[in-house]
Amino acid sequence: MSDDEVTGSCLCGRVRYAVSGNLGIFQYCHCSRCRKFTGSAHAANILVAPAHFRWLCGEEHVGRYAPADARHFATSFCKHCGSSLPWLAQTGRAVAVPAGTLDDVPPIRPSQNVFFASRAAWYEPAAALPEYDELPPRRR
């Protein structure tokens, strides 16, 4: 791994990838498709140029789902453990790297929320919630 390269993997470790060069944009996407795929309030994706992305191993274990009516959105996942994995946008101009799959700390931080008007009705910003270093104390 070079200084300008970060790596990532799936939960079971069968699939590994690397991103090098310009990491592009780090954003939170609140669209309903990203919420459905992540099972969370938003996706945390780093968008990179396809030339800056490469599979290190296990590409044959990567599944893909691309809704026919989506212009940009698709998903990729490990066929064994189900982990989200980087996916090539349907336009072919960007790879969306799920930040939670990175094994290294990326040199950029989130810079924007997109599709925020579509956010979940129950969404509360993380900064507004109590923080615990481990499981919270039991409620009696």
C-alpha positions in Angstrom: 0.0 0.0 0.0 1.3 3.4 -0.9 0.9 6.6 1.1 -1.9 7.8 -1.1 -3.8 4.5 -1.1 -6.5 3.3 1.3 -7.9 -0.2 1.3 -11.2 -1.7 2.2 -12.9 -5.1 2.6 -16.1 -6.9 3.3 -17.0 -8.4 6.7 -15.8 -11.9 5.8 -12.6 -10.7 4.1 -13.1 -12.5 0.8 -13.3 -9.2 -1.1 -10.7 -6.5 -0.8 -10.2 -3.3 -2.8 -7.9 -0.2 -3.0 -8.5 3.4 -3.8 -5.6 5.7 -4.7 -5.1 9.2 -5.9 -7.8 11.8 -5.6 -10.6 10.5 -3.3 -13.1 13.0 -4.7 -16.2 13.7 -2.6 -17.2 12.2 0.8 -20.9 12.7 1.3 -23.9 11.4 3.2 -26.8 10.4 1.0 -30.3 10.4 2.5 -32.2 9.1 -0.6 -34.6 6.3 0.0 -32.5 3.8 -2.1 -29.4 4.4 0.0 -31.5 4.1 3.2 -33.0 0.8 2.0 -29.6 -0.6 1.0 -27.7 0.4 4.1 -30.6 -0.1 6.6 -29.6 3.2 8.1 -30.5 6.9 8.1 -28.1 7.6 5.3 -25.2 6.1 3.3 -21.7 7.5 3.9 -20.0 7.3 0.4 -16.8 8.5 -1.1 -17.1 9.1 -4.8 -14.0 8.4 -6.8 -13.0 8.2 -10.4 -13.0 4.6 -11.8 -9.3 5.0 -12.7 -8.6 5.4 -8.9 -10.3 2.2 -7.9 -9.2 -1.4 -8.2 -10.2 -4.8 -6.7 -7.4 -6.5 -4.9 -9.1 -9.9 -4.5 -12.4 -11.6 -4.5 -14.1 -9.6 -7.4 -15.8 -12.9 -8.3 -17.7 -12.7 -5.0 -19.2 -9.3 -5.7 -22.9 -9.2 -6.6 -24.6 -6.2 -8.1 -28.1 -4.8 -8.2 -29.0 -1.9 -10.5 -32.6 -0.8 -10.7 -33.6 -0.3 -14.3 -35.2 3.1 -13.6 -32.1 4.5 -11.8 -29.8 6.9 -13.6 -26.9 6.7 -11.2 -27.7 4.3 -8.4 -26.6 0.7 -8.1 -25.4 -1.4 -5.3 -22.7 -4.0 -4.8 -22.3 -6.6 -2.0 -20.4 -9.6 -1.0 -22.3 -12.7 -2.0 -21.0 -14.5 1.1 -21.4 -12.1 4.0 -23.8 -9.5 2.5 -21.5 -6.5 3.2 -21.9 -3.4 1.1 -19.1 -2.9 -1.4 -18.0 -0.2 -3.9 -20.2 0.1 -6.9 -19.8 1.7 -10.3 -22.5 4.3 -11.0 -24.6 3.4 -14.0 -23.1 6.4 -15.8 -19.7 4.8 -15.5 -18.2 8.0 -14.3 -17.9 7.4 -10.6 -17.4 4.5 -8.1 -19.3 4.9 -4.8 -17.1 3.6 -2.0 -19.1 2.8 1.2 -16.9 4.5 3.8 -17.8 2.0 6.5 -16.0 -0.7 4.4 -12.6 1.1 4.5 -9.9 -0.6 6.6 -7.8 2.6 6.6 -8.7 6.2 7.7 -9.4 8.2 4.5 -7.6 11.6 4.2 -10.9 13.4 3.6 -14.0 13.9 5.8 -17.7 14.2 4.9 -18.4 17.5 3.3 -22.1 17.4 2.4 -25.5 15.8 2.8 -27.3 15.0 -0.4 -31.0 14.3 -1.0 -31.5 15.8 2.5 -35.2 16.6 1.7 -35.7 12.9 1.3 -34.3 12.1 4.7 -36.1 9.6 7.0 -38.9 11.3 9.0 -37.3 9.8 12.2 -33.8 11.1 11.4 -32.0 12.9 14.3 -28.5 14.3 13.8 -25.9 12.2 15.7 -24.6 15.3 17.5 -28.1 15.7 19.2 -28.0 12.3 20.8 -26.3 11.1 24.0 -22.9 9.4 23.6 -21.6 6.2 25.3 -18.2 4.6 25.0 -19.8 1.2 25.3 -23.4 -0.1 25.8 -25.5 2.4 27.7 -26.5 1.7 31.4 -29.6 -0.4 31.8 -32.8 1.4 32.2 -34.8 0.3 35.2 
